[in-house]
């Protein structure tokens, strides 16, 4: 049975692009970045190119001698640098979301909870993200529940300093903040009652709630707008209905090969669009993932430890998924991987057999596709948002630093600025989200300098 409000196809047509206005207060004067190597992601790399932006959009990009710079444009010489699209992180916990930002301990399935209600716009994680060249994030609640709540897609519009987290939101066509639904399986959600104690019970509880959501939606349809016939409003069931209608992409934490297959089985039964996250064992079931047309957002961990169910994680996963035909991206799971080191994931994947082109796409356009934002971000293409990073060298080099980051044509990070540099390298003050104010105490004592 399918939810009738929207036909959902088992393909990437799940991920409908959002036709969205730009929120940035970008200067109307054109800016031309001249002389850099340009990696557009869609199209061949340009050894010496020109990128022209205006009003928050890309208006021209190409080899230096083929692009006409508009009259009155500000010309910025970036010779010797590299320009690439702003990085898209499909799985982040910056902003204070973490394990406490979404659902609580009262039950394993809480889809109505919104992570946006837990985010702190002054969290230093946002500064660290732009220092790494990130411009768009999918901010998630934690993975300790079968369904831990709604994610939110944000643009890191840090200039001017935002007054509220709403300034970051990417709106849907109906004006609501765009976002997905966080689900998880495996050991994270297996604990004492009312949580499931087994993998079988986990899948049962999820199926039970999606069936209730179908029945709830049927009652709403039959009521035909008559308030006397409508069922009591249920925010949890409403959210699950949105997932089955394809309006909300499911971002599913899963590690083991059997857990991955369980997710694909549930997605097929209830026709919800799904992105598989982490997929430590994804290399074992790459063909099955490809057949289901499920994109994968891979985490690359280069040190031992962590979950037992992730023990078979491989650097080769990205390349194996690429060759199987799976749309493959990377994510930070910040703090698990620091946002400032996000490009390193692609570098390690290339070392293990992934192609350079696919690895760079995995940092940018693939992530945009997983959020349904591919018509707006993820590549340097005329008409897209002017989200890009200026690097000092090749993006896959561990020695390469992000010099500047732009969101909607507005510079939000500059490594030459002392304050931005502090967040790029760390140190005293980089972790302070705001300075304490106490009228009767010495600031030095407050900050640990006194006795």
Buried (B, 14 or more C-beta within 10 A) or exposed (E): EEBEBBEBEBEBEBBBEBEBEBBBEBBEEBBBBBBBBBBBBBEEBBEEBBBBBBBBBBBBBBEBEEBEBBEEBEEBEBEEBBBBBBBBBBBBBBBBBBBEBBBEEEBBBBBBBBBBEBBBBBBBBBBBBBBBBBBBBBBBBBBBBBBBBBBBBBBBBBBEEBEEBBBBBBBBEEEEBBBBBBBBBBBBBBEEEEBBEEBEBBBEBBBEBBBBBBEBBBBBEEEEEEEEEEBEEBEBBBBBBBBBBBBBBBBBBBBBBBBBBBBBEBBEEBBBBBBBBBBBBBBBBBEBBBBBBBBBBBBBBEEEEBBEBBEBBBBBBBBBBBBBEBBBBBBBBBEBBBBBBBBBBBBBBBEBBBBBBBBBBBBBBBBBBBBBBBBBBBBBBEEBBBBBBBBBBBBBBEEBBBBBBBBBBBBBBBBEEEEBBBBBEBEEEBEEEEEEEEEEEEEEEEEEEEE
